[in-house]
Amino acid sequence: MIRRDVFQAIADPTRREIISILSDQSSNLNDLISNFQISRPAVAKHVRILQECGLLKGEKQGRERICLARLDNLGVIALWVHQYRKYWNKRLDALEEQLKKDNQLSNDNLKT
C-alpha cells in the first residue's frame, strides 16, 4: 500500500467533502457515492487515497464496507497551521495599533 501524505489528501475538494460527510457519521460506499456527481470508481479512488493517508478507515460489516473518519490524523495539519499563528498574531496586533493611532489622529483633528 502506498502511504500518502495528509496534505496531499486534503488538497482535493472532493476528498475534503468526503471527510466532512464522514465526520458526522460513518457510511457505506454506496451511500457516500450518492452525495457526488462523479462516478463510483472516482469516489472509490478518493476513499482509497484517504485510507492510505490514515484519514479514513474501512470496516467490513456483513457484506458491506463501512467508511469511518479518523479525524485525529488531521492533527498534523493543525500543528502545521499553528506555527503560522504567531506570524498572523503579530500582523494583526500591528494593524490594531495602527488603527488606534489613526483613530486618535482623527479625533484630535475633529477637536481643533
N, C-alpha and C positions, 0 to 999 in steps of 0.2 A: 504494500500500500504506500502511495506517495504521501509524505507528510507535508501538508501545505501550511502556509503562514496565515495567521488570523487576519492580518491586514489585507492580504490578497482576497480572502473570503468576503470581507465586508466592503470591498471596493465595488462590488456589483450591486445595483439597486434591487434586483430580484432576490438575491441572497439576503440582503438586509430585510426585505419584506417577509421572506420565509422565517427568519429569526423572529421578527415581530409577531407573526401569526403564532408561531410555536411557543413564544414566551407566555402567552395566555393559557394555552392548553396543548397537550400533545395531540397528534393527528396521524391518521394513516395516509399513505401517499396519495390515494385517490381523492380523499377529502382535501388534501393540500393542493393538488392539481386544480381543483375546481375554483381556486382563488386567482388563477392566472389565465392569460390569453395566449399562452405558449404551449408547445407540445408536451406530452407526458415525458418523452426522453429528455427534453430540455430541463424540465423541473427535476427529474431524477438526477441529472448531471449536477445541478446546483446543490441538491441534497447531498450527493456524494462528496462534493468539494467541502461542504460544511461539516460533514462527518470526518473527513480527512484532517481537518484542522482542529477538530475537537469541539466544535460549537453545537453539533447535533449528535445524538446517539440513536441508533436504530435498535429496537427491541422486537423480537418475534412474539406475537400474541396470537396463538392459534395459527390461522392461515395468513394473517396479516402482519405487516411490518409497521410498527408504530414509530414515529419520529418524535424525539424529545429534545427540547432545547437544553443546552448545557451552558447557561449564561455565565457561570463562574469563570469560564475560559475567556470571557471578554475583559477580564482584569488586566491583561497585558495592554489593551487599548487604553484603559483608564490610567494606568501608570505612565504611558507614553504622553497622554494629554496633560497629565498633572505636571510634568516637567516644564510645560509652557505656561502654566497658570501664573507663575512668578513674573514672567515677562509681561503678560497682559495686565496683571495687577499693578505693576509699576506704570505702565502706559495709561491705565485708567486713573490712577492716582494723580499723575501729572496733568491729565486732562481736567480732572476735578479742580486742581489748584489753579489752572489757567482760567477756568470758568469763574471761579471765585474772584480772581483778580479783575477779570473783565467786568463782572457784575459790580464790584466795588468801584471801579473807574466810572462805570455808567451812572451809579448812584451819586458819586462825587460831582459829576458833570451836571446832573439834574439839580443839585443843590446850589450851584453857582449861577 
